[in-house]
Amino acid sequence: MKIIGWDIGGAHIKAAKIDFKKKSLKTKQIYSPVWKNINNLKKSISYIKKKLGNCDYHVITMTAELSDIFHDRKSGVKHIVKISSEVLENDKVFFYSKKGILEKKKTFKETLNLESMNWHATASYISNFFSNCILVDIGSTTTDIIPIKNKKIICKGKNDYERLKFNELIYMGVLRTPITAIKKNENLINENFSNLSDVYRIINKIPKKFDLLPTQDNESKNIHNSARRVARVFGKDYKKNEFLKWKKIAYEIENEQINILKKFVEKIKKKNFLKNVPIIGSGIGEFLIKKAFNKKKYFTYFSVVSYAEKNKDINCESAISVANVLYCFLKRK
């Protein structure tokens, strides 16, 4: 059986094709700003479908419904369901919801349960491997902190509003997040001069194949232009002979982000567990999670998903997970 899992976001679309007989994995991720133009969605899905080739089934999770191109989330979900189903062939398409796997015909009564469920799909899959753990996923824009207890996802928040309230969702990633969101104790220029993608380019933490977003000034992504953009946030002009100074500042920002992460994970741990539990790191920002937590009780997503480890596609976990969840669902039917 061949399944393609899709994670349709507002800035990126990620897909993972798994051949469950051969235990092989092929992935594709592209920059696709749905928030700019809804037509990008149809083009991007068609492009990825062509690249990955034929399969037996598709399964979709999404966050693109948050995009402000839509009037509200409900209409966003309906648009995404309609467009993706048309491109991918209606009868082969399933959707991931809070209630599990849904066929397309059932989605229109369940739009609320389809909203922003990619984190839930990843956690649902990881719960097959760990009875008790905390899954931490850092993406380009957000961080999800998901407690799993007795193989059950025990998040108090059921939507973005509640998850923010209960510290299970932080609007802090490693690409699109403004520097001022991390360095809150300094009086910096709160303009869109730079973001964390510049910071992590300077210290070589983001693989080029995942560095897909345009820069804030539309200039190149080399380390000197990245440092120039960071310097503007501090009210400075960049000089090449000062690169090491800005490299040091980039490491300082990384450490501050790690401290923020530790604080939020500790809150979730204290609320839900009496002792230390394994931390599972996932996403393009996994390098931060690895630095933050005890290596003895730390696992990466890909150390669990053994057949996927060799691919090192560290930014398609939700797509891989949702494909696996559908596979298990179909086997039970």
C-alpha positions as CSV (number, residue, x, y, z in Angstrom):
1,M,0.0,0.0,0.0
2,K,1.2,3.5,-0.9
3,I,0.0,6.5,1.0
4,I,0.9,10.2,0.7
5,G,0.5,12.2,3.8
6,W,0.0,16.0,3.4
7,D,0.6,18.9,5.9
8,I,-0.9,21.9,4.2
9,G,0.4,25.1,6.0
10,G,0.0,28.7,5.2
11,A,3.6,29.2,4.2
12,H,4.8,25.6,3.4
13,I,3.3,22.4,2.0
14,K,4.9,19.2,3.1
15,A,4.2,15.7,1.7
16,A,5.5,12.2,2.5
17,K,4.9,9.2,0.3
18,I,5.3,5.9,2.1
19,D,5.4,2.5,0.5
20,F,4.4,0.3,3.4
21,K,5.3,-2.9,1.6
22,K,8.8,-1.8,0.8
23,K,9.2,0.4,3.9
24,S,10.4,3.3,1.8
25,L,9.9,7.0,2.2
26,K,10.0,9.9,-0.3
27,T,9.2,13.5,0.8
28,K,8.7,16.9,-0.7
29,Q,8.4,20.3,0.8
30,I,7.9,23.6,-1.0
31,Y,7.3,27.2,-0.1
32,S,3.7,28.0,-0.9
33,P,2.3,31.2,0.5
34,V,-1.4,30.4,0.6
35,W,-1.9,33.6,2.6
36,K,-0.9,35.6,-0.5
37,N,-3.0,33.8,-3.1
38,I,-5.3,30.9,-2.8
39,N,-4.4,29.8,-6.3
40,N,-0.9,28.9,-4.9
41,L,-2.6,26.0,-3.1
42,K,-3.9,24.2,-6.2
43,K,-0.6,24.7,-8.1
44,S,1.5,23.5,-5.2
45,I,-0.5,20.4,-4.6
46,S,-0.5,19.5,-8.3
47,Y,3.3,20.0,-8.4
48,I,4.0,17.8,-5.4
49,K,1.6,15.1,-6.6
50,K,3.5,14.9,-9.9
51,K,6.8,14.8,-8.1
52,L,5.9,12.0,-5.7
53,G,3.9,9.9,-8.2
54,N,0.9,7.6,-7.9
55,C,-0.4,6.2,-4.6
56,D,-3.4,4.3,-3.3
57,Y,-4.6,7.0,-0.9
58,H,-4.0,10.6,0.3
59,V,-4.5,11.9,3.8
60,I,-4.4,15.6,4.7
61,T,-3.8,17.6,7.8
62,M,-3.7,21.4,7.7
63,T,-3.0,24.7,9.3
64,A,-3.4,26.9,6.2
65,E,-7.0,27.7,7.3
66,L,-5.5,30.3,9.7
67,S,-4.3,32.4,6.7
68,D,-5.9,35.8,6.6
69,I,-6.9,35.3,3.0
70,F,-9.9,33.4,4.4
71,H,-12.8,35.2,6.2
72,D,-12.5,32.7,9.0
73,R,-11.1,29.3,9.8
74,K,-14.3,27.5,8.9
75,S,-14.3,28.9,5.4
76,G,-10.6,28.2,5.2
77,V,-11.1,24.5,6.0
78,K,-13.9,24.2,3.4
79,H,-11.7,25.8,0.7
80,I,-8.7,23.5,1.5
81,V,-10.9,20.4,1.5
82,K,-12.5,21.4,-1.8
83,I,-9.3,22.3,-3.6
84,S,-7.2,19.4,-2.4
85,S,-10.0,16.9,-3.1
86,E,-10.3,18.1,-6.7
87,V,-6.6,17.9,-7.3
88,L,-6.0,14.5,-5.6
89,E,-9.2,12.6,-6.7
90,N,-12.1,12.7,-4.3
91,D,-12.5,9.0,-3.7
92,K,-8.9,8.5,-2.5
93,V,-8.7,11.4,-0.1
94,F,-9.0,11.3,3.7
95,F,-8.6,14.0,6.3
96,Y,-7.2,14.0,9.8
97,S,-9.4,15.4,12.5
98,K,-9.6,15.6,16.3
99,K,-11.8,12.5,16.0
100,G,-9.4,10.6,13.9
101,I,-9.5,9.8,10.1
102,L,-12.5,11.2,8.1
103,E,-13.7,10.6,4.6
104,K,-14.2,13.7,2.5
105,K,-18.1,13.4,2.6
106,K,-18.0,13.7,6.5
107,T,-15.7,16.8,6.6
108,F,-18.3,19.5,6.1
109,K,-20.0,18.7,9.4
110,E,-16.6,18.5,11.1
111,T,-14.8,21.7,10.0
112,L,-13.9,22.7,13.6
113,N,-12.3,19.3,14.2
114,L,-10.1,19.6,11.1
115,E,-8.5,23.0,12.2
116,S,-4.8,23.0,13.0
117,M,-4.5,19.3,13.7
118,N,-1.0,18.5,12.4
119,W,0.5,18.5,15.9
120,H,-2.2,16.0,17.0
121,A,-1.4,13.7,14.1
122,T,2.3,13.6,15.0
123,A,1.5,13.0,18.7
124,S,-1.0,10.3,17.8
125,Y,1.7,8.4,15.9
126,I,4.4,8.9,18.6
127,S,2.0,7.5,21.2
128,N,2.5,4.1,19.6
129,F,6.1,4.1,20.7
130,F,6.0,5.9,24.1
131,S,3.5,5.4,26.9
132,N,4.6,8.6,28.7
133,C,6.5,11.4,27.1
134,I,6.5,15.0,26.0
135,L,6.6,15.7,22.3
136,V,8.2,19.0,21.4
137,D,7.9,20.2,17.8
138,I,9.6,23.4,16.6
139,G,8.7,24.5,13.2
140,S,9.2,27.7,11.2
141,T,6.6,29.7,13.1
142,T,5.4,27.8,16.2
143,T,6.4,25.4,18.9
144,D,4.0,22.6,20.0
145,I,4.5,21.0,23.5
146,I,2.3,17.9,23.7
147,P,2.1,15.7,26.8
148,I,1.3,12.0,26.2
149,K,0.3,9.9,29.2
150,N,-0.6,6.2,29.2
151,K,-0.5,6.4,25.4
152,K,-3.1,9.2,25.3
153,I,-2.7,12.8,24.2
154,I,-3.6,14.8,27.4
155,C,-3.4,18.4,26.1
156,K,-5.9,20.6,27.9
157,G,-6.2,22.9,24.9
158,K,-8.5,21.7,22.1
159,N,-7.9,24.6,19.8
160,D,-5.3,27.3,19.2
161,Y,-6.8,29.8,21.7
162,E,-6.9,27.2,24.5
163,R,-3.5,25.7,23.6
164,L,-1.9,29.2,23.8
165,K,-3.7,29.7,27.2
166,F,-2.4,26.4,28.6
167,N,1.2,26.9,27.3
168,E,0.9,24.0,24.9
169,L,1.4,26.2,21.8
170,I,4.0,29.0,21.6
171,Y,4.2,31.3,18.7
172,M,8.0,30.9,18.4
173,G,9.7,29.0,15.6
174,V,13.2,29.2,14.0
175,L,12.5,30.9,10.7
176,R,9.5,33.4,10.6
177,T,9.7,34.6,14.3
178,P,10.9,38.2,14.8
179,I,14.1,38.6,16.8
180,T,12.1,41.0,19.1
181,A,9.9,38.0,20.2
182,I,13.0,36.4,21.8
183,K,15.0,39.4,23.0
184,K,12.1,41.0,25.0
185,N,14.4,42.5,27.6
186,E,16.2,44.8,25.1
187,N,14.8,47.9,23.5
188,L,15.1,46.9,19.8
189,I,13.6,48.2,16.6
190,N,10.3,46.4,16.2
191,E,10.2,46.5,12.4
192,N,10.3,43.6,9.9
193,F,14.0,44.0,9.2
194,S,14.9,40.5,10.1
195,N,13.8,37.3,11.7
196,L,15.2,34.1,13.3
197,S,16.1,32.6,9.9
198,D,18.9,35.2,9.7
199,V,20.1,34.3,13.2
200,Y,20.3,30.6,12.4
201,R,21.9,31.1,9.0
202,I,24.7,33.0,10.7
203,I,25.5,30.1,13.0
204,N,24.7,27.4,10.3
205,K,21.8,25.7,11.9
206,I,19.2,25.6,9.1
207,P,19.9,23.2,6.2
208,K,19.6,25.0,2.8
209,K,16.9,22.6,1.5
210,F,14.6,23.8,4.3
211,D,15.5,27.5,4.1
212,L,12.7,28.3,1.6
213,L,11.3,31.6,2.8
214,P,12.2,34.9,1.1
215,T,14.3,37.2,3.2
216,Q,12.8,40.4,4.7
217,D,14.6,42.6,2.3
218,N,14.6,40.2,-0.6
219,E,18.4,40.1,-0.7
220,S,20.4,36.9,-0.7
221,K,20.7,34.5,2.2
222,N,24.5,34.5,2.7
223,I,25.9,35.0,6.2
224,H,26.9,38.7,5.6
225,N,23.4,39.7,4.3
226,S,21.9,37.8,7.2
227,A,24.1,39.6,9.7
228,R,23.2,43.0,8.0
229,R,19.5,42.3,8.5
230,V,20.1,41.4,12.2
231,A,22.1,44.5,12.8
232,R,19.2,46.7,11.6
233,V,17.1,45.3,14.4
234,F,19.7,46.6,16.8
235,G,19.8,50.0,15.2
236,K,23.3,49.3,13.7
237,D,24.9,49.2,10.3
238,Y,26.8,46.0,9.5
239,K,30.5,45.9,8.6
240,K,32.1,42.8,7.4
241,N,35.0,43.0,9.8
242,E,32.4,42.8,12.6
243,F,30.9,39.4,11.6
244,L,32.2,37.6,14.7
245,K,30.4,40.1,16.9
246,W,27.1,39.3,15.2
247,K,27.9,35.6,15.3
248,K,28.2,35.9,19.1
249,I,24.9,37.8,19.2
250,A,23.3,35.0,17.2
251,Y,24.5,32.4,19.7
252,E,23.1,34.6,22.5
253,I,19.7,34.7,20.8
254,E,19.8,30.9,20.4
255,N,20.5,30.5,24.2
256,E,17.7,32.9,25.0
257,Q,15.3,30.9,22.9
258,I,16.5,27.7,24.5
259,N,15.7,29.2,28.0
260,I,12.2,30.2,26.9
261,L,11.7,26.6,25.6
262,K,12.9,25.1,28.9
263,K,10.5,27.3,30.9
264,F,7.5,26.3,28.9
265,V,8.3,22.5,28.8
266,E,8.9,22.6,32.5
267,K,5.4,24.0,33.1
268,I,3.9,21.2,31.1
269,K,6.0,18.6,32.9
270,K,5.0,19.8,36.3
271,K,1.3,19.8,35.5
272,N,1.2,16.3,34.0
273,F,4.0,14.1,35.4
274,L,5.4,13.2,38.8
275,K,8.8,12.3,37.4
276,N,11.0,12.9,34.4
277,V,9.7,11.5,31.1
278,P,11.4,11.2,27.7
279,I,11.4,14.3,25.5
280,I,10.8,13.6,21.8
281,G,12.2,16.3,19.5
282,S,10.7,17.1,16.2
283,G,10.7,19.7,13.4
284,I,13.2,22.0,11.8
285,G,14.1,23.5,15.2
286,E,15.0,20.1,16.7
287,F,18.5,21.3,17.3
288,L,17.2,23.7,20.0
289,I,15.3,20.9,21.8
290,K,18.4,18.6,21.7
291,K,20.5,21.4,23.3
292,A,17.8,22.1,25.9
293,F,17.2,18.6,27.4
294,N,18.9,15.6,29.0
295,K,20.5,13.5,26.3
296,K,19.8,10.3,28.3
297,K,16.0,10.8,28.1
298,Y,16.0,12.5,24.7
299,F,14.9,11.0,21.4
300,T,14.5,12.5,18.0
301,Y,11.4,11.7,15.9
302,F,13.6,9.9,13.3
303,S,15.3,7.7,15.9
304,V,11.8,6.3,16.5
305,V,10.7,6.1,12.9
306,S,13.5,3.8,11.9
307,Y,12.9,3.4,8.2
308,A,12.7,7.2,7.9
309,E,15.9,8.0,9.7
310,K,18.2,7.6,6.7
311,N,16.2,10.3,4.8
312,K,16.9,13.0,7.4
313,D,13.9,14.9,6.3
314,I,13.6,16.6,9.6
315,N,10.8,18.9,8.5
316,C,8.1,16.5,7.3
317,E,7.2,14.7,10.5
318,S,3.5,15.6,10.5
319,A,3.1,14.4,6.9
320,I,4.9,11.1,7.7
321,S,2.8,10.7,10.9
322,V,-0.5,11.3,9.2
323,A,0.3,8.7,6.5
324,N,1.1,6.2,9.2
325,V,-2.1,7.0,11.1
326,L,-4.2,6.4,7.9
327,Y,-2.4,3.1,7.3
328,C,-3.3,1.8,10.7
329,F,-6.9,3.0,10.2
330,L,-7.2,1.2,6.9
331,K,-5.7,-2.0,8.4
332,R,-8.4,-2.0,11.1
333,K,-11.3,-1.6,8.6
